[in-house]
Amino acid sequence: MNLDEMLAASGITGNGATANNENLKSGFVTFIGRPNVGKSTLMNNIIGQKIAITSNKPQTTRNRIQTVYTDERGQIVFVDTPGIHKAKNKLGEYMVNAAERTIKDVDLICYLVEPKAFIGEAESKILERLKNVKKPIILVINKIDMVKKEEILPVIDMYRKELDFDEIVPVSARNGNNVEDLKEAIFDYLPYGPMYYDADTVTDQPMRQIIAELIREKALYCLEDEIPHGIAVEINMLKERQTTNKKPITDIDATIICERDSHKGIIIGKGGNMLKRIGTDARFEIEKQLEMKVNLKLWVKVKKEWRDSDILMKNFGYDKKDLADN
């Protein structure tokens, strides 16, 4: 039975409504944790396609990103958040507020940690915050593929002493180990009710935002550590057209924003080689998303101290009003 057949059997119609809501569960779930713990990788694994960008650098995720997983049990709306960290500018404050606000809004929290033999300062602060939360919390020990099995039990015991978690699930977001067990545990704690999105919806992110994030991801991989924190990507033009052989192609003009003139030179690279590398890698990912050929042109501009400018942050998709209470 394929997904469409399972959804039909479950009573889900094309507009997301259900004929038999009492048998289906739905709710909002967030992944929280310190930066670079694997939240976006895990969410992409569950959804089955790339929505949130990933990298080995902190603060990769900047916005709250909603993705949707639907099967015969119901629907999980995942809210991926920035890692909780000490803010150093207005963008950092925006990111922390996004994560904090999400904790208040969801039905279930998945707290991601790594299988380390100690609890660091960042983890301790998150644990203190979670002690005041009155909703189910699942401890997700990610990256179990990086340690021996016998090293996981001490980690479980260590965190169990800190907080009475409703469930503890070790997983590997990278290779998918125990991800099905995590989905089962999540559904156990969700309420019964109607779907929030159509059955074929996988994200609430507009395509412009997804493309901008894919370009930023490739810049994160290619550039030095101190530069990616200070870049943003703006989509100037996104247009599909037909080529002479009747095959569609999408033209994209995008600008990488940086904060310093010296960074602009590094992003462009000698003879434009670095910018070309970023564009080539980004075009490959964008073509997979759009399922068609892409003509991508990249530019670089300097907007000094944009991370401390409310106006520029809003222009680049980080609007504090989006986090305000309704």
C-alpha positions as CSV (number, residue, x, y, z in Angstrom):
1,M,0.0,0.0,0.0
2,N,1.5,3.3,-1.1
3,L,1.1,6.6,0.9
4,D,-1.9,7.8,-1.1
5,E,-3.7,4.6,-0.4
6,M,-2.8,4.7,3.3
7,L,-4.1,8.2,3.5
8,A,-7.3,7.4,1.7
9,A,-7.8,4.4,4.0
10,S,-7.3,6.7,7.0
11,G,-10.0,9.1,5.7
12,I,-7.7,12.0,4.7
13,T,-9.2,14.0,1.8
14,G,-7.4,16.3,-0.6
15,N,-8.0,19.4,1.5
16,G,-6.4,17.9,4.6
17,A,-9.7,17.1,6.3
18,T,-10.4,13.7,7.8
19,A,-13.5,11.6,7.8
20,N,-12.5,9.8,10.9
21,N,-10.5,12.1,13.1
22,E,-10.8,10.0,16.2
23,N,-8.4,7.5,14.7
24,L,-5.8,10.0,13.6
25,K,-3.3,12.0,15.6
26,S,-1.8,15.4,14.7
27,G,0.3,18.0,16.5
28,F,3.3,20.3,16.5
29,V,6.7,19.0,17.6
30,T,10.0,20.9,18.0
31,F,13.6,19.8,18.0
32,I,15.7,21.8,20.4
33,G,19.3,21.6,21.4
34,R,22.6,23.4,21.2
35,P,23.9,24.4,17.7
36,N,25.2,21.6,15.5
37,V,23.6,18.7,17.3
38,G,21.8,17.5,14.2
39,K,18.3,18.9,14.4
40,S,18.0,19.8,10.7
41,T,19.6,16.5,9.6
42,L,17.1,14.5,11.7
43,M,14.1,16.5,10.4
44,N,15.2,16.0,6.8
45,N,15.6,12.3,7.5
46,I,12.1,12.0,8.8
47,I,10.5,14.0,6.0
48,G,12.5,12.0,3.4
49,Q,13.8,15.0,1.5
50,K,16.0,18.1,2.1
51,I,14.1,21.1,3.5
52,A,16.4,22.5,6.2
53,I,20.0,23.2,5.4
54,T,22.8,21.5,7.3
55,S,26.4,22.0,7.9
56,N,29.1,21.4,10.5
57,K,29.1,25.0,11.5
58,P,27.1,26.4,14.4
59,Q,24.0,28.7,13.8
60,T,23.3,27.1,10.4
61,T,19.5,27.3,11.1
62,R,18.3,30.8,11.7
63,N,14.5,30.7,11.3
64,R,11.7,28.5,12.5
65,I,11.1,26.0,9.7
66,Q,8.0,23.9,9.6
67,T,8.0,20.6,7.8
68,V,5.2,18.1,7.7
69,Y,5.2,14.3,8.0
70,T,2.0,12.4,7.2
71,D,1.3,8.7,7.3
72,E,-1.6,6.3,8.2
73,R,-1.2,7.3,11.9
74,G,-1.8,11.0,11.3
75,Q,0.4,14.1,10.9
76,I,3.4,15.6,12.6
77,V,4.3,19.2,12.0
78,F,8.0,19.6,12.9
79,V,9.3,23.0,13.8
80,D,13.1,23.2,13.4
81,T,14.6,26.0,15.4
82,P,18.0,27.7,15.7
83,G,20.3,26.3,18.3
84,I,20.1,27.9,21.7
85,H,23.2,29.9,22.3
86,K,24.5,33.2,23.7
87,A,23.4,36.0,21.4
88,K,26.1,38.5,20.3
89,N,24.0,40.7,18.0
90,K,20.4,41.3,17.0
91,L,20.4,38.3,14.6
92,G,21.5,36.1,17.5
93,E,18.7,37.5,19.7
94,Y,16.2,36.8,16.9
95,M,17.5,33.2,16.6
96,V,17.3,32.6,20.4
97,N,13.8,34.2,20.6
98,A,12.7,31.9,17.7
99,A,13.8,28.8,19.6
100,E,12.3,30.0,23.0
101,R,9.0,31.0,21.4
102,T,8.7,27.6,19.7
103,I,8.9,25.8,23.0
104,K,5.7,27.5,24.1
105,D,3.8,26.7,21.0
106,V,4.2,23.0,20.4
107,D,2.6,19.9,21.8
108,L,5.8,17.9,22.2
109,I,9.5,18.7,22.6
110,C,12.3,16.5,21.3
111,Y,15.5,17.5,23.1
112,L,18.6,16.5,21.0
113,V,21.9,15.8,22.6
114,E,25.1,14.0,21.6
115,P,26.3,10.8,23.3
116,K,29.0,12.5,25.4
117,A,30.1,11.5,28.9
118,F,29.5,14.9,30.4
119,I,26.9,17.7,30.4
120,G,28.3,21.0,29.2
121,E,27.3,24.5,30.1
122,A,25.0,24.9,27.1
123,E,23.2,21.6,27.9
124,S,22.9,22.6,31.5
125,K,21.1,25.9,30.6
126,I,18.7,24.1,28.3
127,L,17.9,21.5,31.0
128,E,17.1,24.2,33.4
129,R,14.8,25.8,30.9
130,L,13.1,22.4,30.3
131,K,12.4,21.8,34.0
132,N,9.8,24.6,33.8
133,V,8.0,23.2,30.7
134,K,4.7,21.5,31.3
135,K,4.5,19.3,28.2
136,P,5.9,15.9,27.1
137,I,9.7,15.9,26.4
138,I,11.5,13.1,24.6
139,L,15.3,13.0,25.0
140,V,16.8,12.1,21.6
141,I,20.4,11.0,21.8
142,N,21.7,11.7,18.3
143,K,24.9,10.5,16.6
144,I,24.9,7.0,18.1
145,D,26.8,5.9,15.0
146,M,29.8,7.8,16.3
147,V,30.2,5.8,19.6
148,K,30.1,2.2,20.8
149,K,26.8,0.8,22.0
150,E,28.1,0.3,25.5
151,E,28.8,4.0,25.7
152,I,25.2,5.0,25.3
153,L,23.8,3.6,28.5
154,P,25.9,5.9,30.8
155,V,24.7,8.9,28.8
156,I,21.0,7.8,29.3
157,D,21.6,7.4,33.0
158,M,23.4,10.8,33.3
159,Y,20.5,12.7,31.6
160,R,17.8,10.6,33.5
161,K,19.2,12.0,36.7
162,E,18.8,15.6,35.5
163,L,15.2,15.4,34.2
164,D,12.3,12.9,34.2
165,F,12.0,12.5,30.4
166,D,8.8,10.9,29.1
167,E,10.9,8.9,26.6
168,I,14.5,8.4,25.7
169,V,15.3,7.4,22.1
170,P,18.9,7.0,20.8
171,V,19.1,7.6,17.0
172,S,21.4,8.4,14.2
173,A,20.0,11.2,12.0
174,R,22.8,10.5,9.5
175,N,22.0,6.9,8.8
176,G,18.5,6.6,10.0
177,N,19.0,4.2,12.9
178,N,16.0,4.1,15.3
179,V,14.3,7.0,13.4
180,E,11.2,4.8,13.0
181,D,11.2,4.2,16.8
182,L,11.3,8.0,17.3
183,K,8.3,8.6,15.0
184,E,6.4,5.9,16.9
185,A,7.2,7.6,20.2
186,I,6.2,11.0,18.9
187,F,2.8,9.8,17.7
188,D,2.2,8.2,21.2
189,Y,2.2,11.7,22.7
190,L,0.3,13.6,20.1
191,P,-3.5,14.3,20.6
192,Y,-6.2,12.9,18.3
193,G,-7.5,15.4,15.8
194,P,-7.7,16.7,12.2
195,M,-4.7,17.4,9.9
196,Y,-3.3,20.9,9.8
197,Y,-1.9,20.5,6.2
198,D,-2.8,18.7,3.0
199,A,-1.4,15.2,2.9
200,D,1.1,16.1,0.2
201,T,2.5,19.1,2.0
202,V,6.1,18.8,3.2
203,T,6.9,22.4,4.3
204,D,5.5,25.9,4.9
205,Q,8.6,27.5,3.4
206,P,8.2,29.4,0.1
207,M,10.5,28.2,-2.7
208,R,12.4,31.5,-2.7
209,Q,13.4,30.9,0.9
210,I,14.4,27.3,0.3
211,I,16.6,28.3,-2.6
212,A,18.2,31.2,-0.6
213,E,19.0,28.7,2.2
214,L,20.5,26.2,-0.2
215,I,22.8,28.8,-1.5
216,R,23.8,29.9,2.0
217,E,24.4,26.2,2.9
218,K,26.9,25.9,0.1
219,A,28.6,29.1,1.2
220,L,28.8,27.6,4.7
221,Y,30.6,24.6,3.4
222,C,33.0,26.5,1.1
223,L,34.0,29.5,3.2
224,E,36.1,30.0,6.4
225,D,34.4,29.8,9.8
226,E,34.4,33.5,10.6
227,I,32.6,34.5,7.3
228,P,29.4,32.4,7.1
229,H,28.0,33.8,10.3
230,G,28.0,37.2,8.6
231,I,26.3,36.3,5.3
232,A,22.7,36.3,4.1
233,V,21.3,35.4,0.7
234,E,18.7,37.5,-1.2
235,I,16.8,36.1,-4.2
236,N,16.5,39.0,-6.8
237,M,14.8,37.0,-9.5
238,L,13.2,33.6,-9.8
239,K,11.5,32.8,-13.2
240,E,10.7,29.7,-15.1
241,R,10.8,29.7,-18.9
242,Q,10.7,27.3,-21.8
243,T,13.9,26.7,-23.8
244,T,14.0,26.2,-27.6
245,N,13.8,22.4,-27.1
246,K,10.6,22.9,-25.0
247,K,12.2,21.9,-21.8
248,P,11.7,24.1,-18.8
249,I,14.5,26.0,-17.1
250,T,14.5,28.3,-14.1
251,D,16.5,31.5,-14.1
252,I,17.7,32.6,-10.7
253,D,19.6,35.8,-9.8
254,A,20.8,35.9,-6.1
255,T,23.0,38.1,-4.0
256,I,25.2,36.9,-1.2
257,I,25.3,39.6,1.5
258,C,28.4,40.0,3.7
259,E,29.5,42.5,6.3
260,R,33.0,43.4,5.2
261,D,34.8,44.4,2.0
262,S,37.5,41.8,2.9
263,H,34.9,39.1,3.1
264,K,33.6,40.1,-0.3
265,G,37.0,39.3,-1.8
266,I,37.1,36.0,-0.1
267,I,33.6,35.0,-1.3
268,I,34.4,35.9,-4.9
269,G,37.9,34.3,-4.7
270,K,40.8,34.5,-7.1
271,G,39.4,34.9,-10.6
272,G,35.9,34.3,-9.2
273,N,36.7,30.7,-8.4
274,M,35.1,30.6,-5.0
275,L,31.9,32.2,-6.1
276,K,31.8,29.8,-9.1
277,R,32.3,26.8,-6.7
278,I,29.4,28.0,-4.4
279,G,27.2,28.5,-7.5
280,T,28.0,25.1,-9.0
281,D,27.3,23.3,-5.7
282,A,24.1,25.3,-5.1
283,R,22.8,24.8,-8.6
284,F,23.1,21.0,-8.2
285,E,20.9,21.1,-5.0
286,I,18.4,23.5,-6.5
287,E,17.9,21.4,-9.6
288,K,17.1,18.4,-7.4
289,Q,14.5,20.6,-5.6
290,L,12.9,22.0,-8.7
291,E,13.4,18.9,-10.8
292,M,14.5,20.9,-13.8
293,K,17.6,22.7,-15.1
294,V,18.6,25.9,-13.4
295,N,20.5,28.9,-14.7
296,L,22.0,30.5,-11.5
297,K,23.8,33.8,-11.3
298,L,25.4,34.9,-8.1
299,W,26.5,38.4,-7.0
300,V,28.1,39.6,-3.8
301,K,27.3,42.9,-1.9
302,V,28.6,44.4,1.4
303,K,26.0,45.5,3.9
304,K,28.0,46.5,6.9
305,E,26.7,45.3,10.3
306,W,23.5,44.0,8.8
307,R,23.1,41.6,11.7
308,D,22.5,44.5,14.0
309,S,20.0,46.3,11.6
310,D,16.3,45.6,12.2
311,I,15.5,46.8,8.6
312,L,18.1,44.7,6.9
313,M,17.3,41.6,9.0
314,K,13.7,42.0,7.9
315,N,14.7,42.3,4.3
316,F,16.7,39.1,4.5
317,G,13.8,37.2,6.1
318,Y,14.4,37.6,9.8
319,D,11.5,39.7,11.0
320,K,11.0,40.0,14.7
321,K,7.2,40.6,14.2
322,D,7.0,36.9,13.0
323,L,7.9,35.9,16.5
324,A,5.4,38.2,18.3
325,D,2.4,36.8,20.2
326,N,-0.8,36.7,18.2
